[in-house]
Amino acid sequence: MTTVPVFKDCINIILEKTPTEIDSRALYNDILGLKSIEEIHDFHCWSLSSDKYVLTCHVRSRYGEKAIKDVIKICQRSDYGIYQVTV
């Protein structure tokens, strides 16, 4: 293994690039598809490290804490595996 792949991973983490392992469009649509969510904006997913992913987003909902729990539940599914979620 050369240092080039490691260097690329480091640059992507520093630049807060959306990880290629996460389908951010599908995640966005899954969250928006929740009955407790009316709108999403300021949606940002990035890598904290090579295997820890973070999501922050603003949502509009009339369901308060239920909506937050619903979003976290989606993000922590195995197909997304988000380490930290801020809603």
C-alpha positions as CSV (number, residue, x, y, z in Angstrom):
1,M,0.0,0.0,0.0
2,T,1.3,3.4,-0.9
3,T,0.7,6.6,1.0
4,V,-1.4,8.1,-1.8
5,P,-4.7,6.5,-0.7
6,V,-4.1,7.5,2.9
7,F,-3.2,11.0,1.8
8,K,-6.5,11.2,-0.2
9,D,-8.5,10.0,2.8
10,C,-6.9,12.6,5.0
11,I,-7.6,15.4,2.5
12,N,-11.2,14.3,2.2
13,I,-11.6,14.4,6.0
14,I,-10.0,17.8,6.3
15,L,-12.2,19.2,3.5
16,E,-15.3,17.6,5.2
17,K,-16.3,15.9,2.0
18,T,-19.3,13.7,2.0
19,P,-18.1,10.1,2.5
20,T,-18.4,7.9,-0.6
21,E,-19.7,5.1,1.6
22,I,-22.9,6.9,2.4
23,D,-25.6,7.6,-0.2
24,S,-26.4,11.1,1.1
25,R,-29.3,11.5,-1.4
26,A,-31.0,8.3,-0.2
27,L,-30.4,9.4,3.5
28,Y,-32.0,12.8,2.8
29,N,-35.0,11.2,1.1
30,D,-35.4,8.6,3.9
31,I,-35.4,11.4,6.5
32,L,-37.8,13.5,4.4
33,G,-40.0,10.5,4.0
34,L,-40.7,10.3,7.7
35,K,-44.2,11.3,8.6
36,S,-42.8,13.4,11.5
37,I,-40.7,15.6,9.1
38,E,-42.1,18.4,7.0
39,E,-38.9,20.0,5.7
40,I,-35.1,19.5,5.8
41,H,-32.5,22.2,5.2
42,D,-28.8,22.7,6.0
43,F,-28.2,19.0,5.4
44,H,-24.5,18.1,5.8
45,C,-22.8,14.7,6.1
46,W,-19.1,14.3,6.5
47,S,-16.3,12.1,7.9
48,L,-15.0,12.7,11.4
49,S,-12.4,10.0,10.7
50,S,-12.0,7.2,8.2
51,D,-14.8,5.2,9.8
52,K,-16.9,7.7,11.7
53,Y,-19.5,9.7,9.9
54,V,-21.4,12.8,11.1
55,L,-24.7,14.3,10.1
56,T,-26.1,17.7,10.9
57,C,-29.4,19.0,9.6
58,H,-32.2,21.4,10.4
59,V,-35.7,20.0,10.1
60,R,-39.2,21.5,10.5
61,S,-41.7,19.4,12.4
62,R,-44.7,19.7,14.6
63,Y,-43.6,16.5,16.5
64,G,-40.7,17.9,18.5
65,E,-38.7,15.2,20.2
66,K,-40.4,12.4,18.3
67,A,-39.0,13.8,15.0
68,I,-35.5,14.0,16.4
69,K,-35.7,10.4,17.5
70,D,-37.0,9.3,14.1
71,V,-34.1,11.0,12.3
72,I,-31.5,9.5,14.7
73,K,-33.1,6.0,14.2
74,I,-32.7,6.3,10.4
75,C,-29.2,7.6,10.6
76,Q,-28.0,4.8,12.9
77,R,-29.3,2.0,10.6
78,S,-26.6,-0.3,9.4
79,D,-26.9,1.0,5.8
80,Y,-25.9,4.5,7.0
81,G,-24.0,3.9,10.2
82,I,-23.8,7.6,11.2
83,Y,-21.7,8.0,14.4
84,Q,-23.0,11.4,15.5
85,V,-26.3,13.1,14.5
86,T,-27.2,16.7,15.3
87,V,-30.8,17.7,14.4
